[in-house]
Amino acid sequence: MNKIIYYVASSLDGFISGINSDVSKFIPHAEAVEKYQSDLLNFKTTIMGRKTYEFGYRFGLEPGQPAYAHMEHHIFSKTLQIEALSDQVHIERVSIARIREIVAISETDVYLCGGGQFAGWLLDNGLIDQLKLKLNPIVLGEGIRLFGNSKTSLVVKLIEKESFDGGLQFLTYDLK
């Protein structure tokens, strides 16, 4: 059975970005970036919320185009409207049944890109199977939380740990 894998960078205090979606304090460690990009090649399907998809516009993503050329994209939003969508980009209504269907038909595990509110909703509904956390040795103080406003309490199991110079760590947790 395919899994939903939330693969995301976080500060020590649990933020995936600072105020105004600022990610400039996150460590651009070359070896870690290479590992992350290599790992993404193992996914053929990504899910994300509207804000995460639109965040890509800052980095040159054209509306309606895939953020990752090799992946099928499912953007969950009640409000996003784009006239010219790539065949790889689908705008979806938030639904547990639809997410389960996407996971079931995907050729690979599903990459949960971004987070915050959408990741919190997925966590609240027991839909995230694994968390791959790129833990940065920074404290942001405020911004977008790893799981948005979720109040779900969970004990997870660390299954893998990799450390990089400067204190950056990749931690993989099973959530189920």
C-alpha positions as CSV (number, residue, x, y, z in Angstrom):
1,M,0.0,0.0,0.0
2,N,1.3,3.4,-0.9
3,K,2.0,6.0,1.8
4,I,1.6,9.7,2.1
5,I,5.1,11.0,3.0
6,Y,5.3,14.6,4.4
7,Y,8.9,15.6,3.4
8,V,9.5,19.1,4.7
9,A,12.1,21.5,6.2
10,S,11.4,22.8,9.7
11,S,13.0,25.0,12.3
12,L,13.7,23.8,15.8
13,D,10.5,25.5,17.0
14,G,8.3,23.8,14.4
15,F,8.0,26.4,11.6
16,I,8.2,25.5,7.9
17,S,8.7,29.2,7.0
18,G,8.9,32.5,8.8
19,I,6.7,35.6,8.5
20,N,5.5,36.2,4.9
21,S,6.6,32.7,4.0
22,D,10.3,33.7,4.4
23,V,12.6,30.6,4.0
24,S,15.8,32.6,3.8
25,K,17.2,31.3,7.1
26,F,17.0,27.6,6.2
27,I,20.4,26.1,5.5
28,P,21.1,25.5,1.8
29,H,23.6,22.7,2.6
30,A,24.7,21.4,-0.8
31,E,24.9,17.7,0.2
32,A,21.5,17.9,1.9
33,V,19.9,19.6,-1.1
34,E,21.3,16.9,-3.4
35,K,19.9,14.2,-1.2
36,Y,16.5,15.9,-1.1
37,Q,16.4,16.3,-4.9
38,S,17.5,12.7,-5.4
39,D,14.8,11.5,-3.0
40,L,12.1,13.4,-4.9
41,L,12.9,11.3,-8.0
42,N,11.3,8.4,-6.1
43,F,7.9,10.0,-6.2
44,K,5.5,10.2,-9.2
45,T,2.7,11.9,-7.4
46,T,2.5,15.0,-5.2
47,I,-0.3,16.6,-3.2
48,M,-0.3,20.1,-1.8
49,G,-2.5,22.9,-0.8
50,R,-3.1,26.1,-2.7
51,K,-0.8,28.3,-0.7
52,T,2.1,25.8,-1.2
53,Y,1.5,25.7,-5.0
54,E,1.3,29.5,-5.2
55,F,4.5,29.8,-3.1
56,G,6.2,28.3,-6.1
57,Y,5.4,31.4,-8.2
58,R,8.1,33.3,-6.2
59,F,10.6,30.9,-7.7
60,G,9.4,31.0,-11.3
61,L,6.6,28.4,-11.3
62,E,4.1,29.4,-14.0
63,P,0.4,29.0,-12.8
64,G,-1.0,25.8,-14.2
65,Q,2.4,24.1,-14.7
66,P,3.9,21.3,-12.6
67,A,6.4,22.3,-9.9
68,Y,8.1,18.9,-10.4
69,A,8.3,17.8,-14.1
70,H,8.2,14.1,-13.4
71,M,5.2,14.2,-11.0
72,E,1.4,14.2,-11.2
73,H,0.2,17.2,-9.1
74,H,-3.0,17.4,-7.1
75,I,-3.6,20.9,-5.7
76,F,-6.3,20.9,-3.0
77,S,-8.2,24.2,-2.9
78,K,-11.7,25.6,-2.7
79,T,-10.7,28.8,-4.4
80,L,-7.8,28.2,-6.9
81,Q,-8.8,28.8,-10.5
82,I,-6.4,28.5,-13.4
83,E,-7.6,28.4,-17.0
84,A,-4.7,26.7,-18.6
85,L,-3.7,23.6,-16.6
86,S,-1.0,21.2,-17.6
87,D,-2.2,17.6,-18.0
88,Q,-0.1,16.9,-14.9
89,V,-1.9,19.4,-12.7
90,H,-5.3,18.8,-11.1
91,I,-7.2,21.1,-8.8
92,E,-9.1,19.1,-6.3
93,R,-11.7,19.7,-3.6
94,V,-10.5,18.6,-0.1
95,S,-11.9,15.2,0.5
96,I,-10.7,12.2,2.5
97,A,-12.1,9.8,-0.2
98,R,-10.3,11.7,-3.0
99,I,-7.0,11.6,-1.2
100,R,-7.3,7.9,-0.5
101,E,-8.1,7.4,-4.2
102,I,-5.0,9.3,-5.3
103,V,-2.8,7.2,-2.9
104,A,-4.4,4.0,-4.2
105,I,-3.8,4.8,-7.9
106,S,-0.4,6.3,-7.6
107,E,2.5,4.3,-8.9
108,T,4.6,5.4,-5.9
109,D,4.3,6.7,-2.4
110,V,2.7,10.2,-2.5
111,Y,4.8,13.3,-1.7
112,L,3.1,15.8,0.6
113,C,4.7,19.0,-0.5
114,G,4.6,22.0,1.8
115,G,2.4,21.9,4.8
116,G,0.8,24.1,7.3
117,Q,-2.9,24.1,7.2
118,F,-3.3,21.2,4.6
119,A,-0.7,19.0,6.5
120,G,-2.6,19.7,9.7
121,W,-5.9,18.6,8.2
122,L,-4.2,15.5,6.8
123,L,-2.7,14.7,10.3
124,D,-6.1,15.3,12.0
125,N,-7.6,12.8,9.6
126,G,-4.9,10.1,10.1
127,L,-3.7,10.4,6.5
128,I,0.0,11.1,6.9
129,D,2.0,7.8,7.1
130,Q,5.5,9.1,7.4
131,L,7.3,12.4,8.2
132,K,10.7,13.1,6.6
133,L,11.8,16.2,8.5
134,K,14.8,18.3,7.4
135,L,15.4,19.8,10.8
136,N,17.4,23.1,10.6
137,P,19.3,24.4,13.6
138,I,17.4,27.7,13.6
139,V,14.6,29.2,15.7
140,L,12.1,31.4,13.7
141,G,9.8,32.3,16.5
142,E,6.8,32.7,14.2
143,G,5.5,31.9,10.7
144,I,3.8,28.9,9.2
145,R,3.7,25.9,11.6
146,L,4.6,22.4,10.5
147,F,1.0,21.2,11.1
148,G,-0.8,24.5,11.0
149,N,-3.4,24.7,13.8
150,S,-3.7,21.0,14.3
151,K,-4.2,19.9,17.9
152,T,-3.7,16.2,17.1
153,S,-1.5,14.4,19.7
154,L,0.7,11.5,18.4
155,V,3.6,9.4,19.5
156,V,5.8,8.6,16.5
157,K,8.7,6.3,15.8
158,L,12.1,7.5,14.6
159,I,13.2,5.1,11.9
160,E,16.1,6.9,10.2
161,K,18.5,9.8,11.0
162,E,21.2,11.5,8.9
163,S,23.3,14.4,10.1
164,F,25.1,17.1,8.0
165,D,27.8,19.6,8.8
166,G,26.4,22.7,10.5
167,G,23.7,20.8,12.5
168,L,21.2,20.1,9.8
169,Q,19.5,16.7,10.3
170,F,17.2,14.6,8.2
171,L,14.9,12.6,10.5
172,T,12.4,10.1,9.3
173,Y,9.4,9.1,11.5
174,D,6.7,6.6,11.1
175,L,3.4,8.1,12.1
176,K,1.3,5.0,12.0
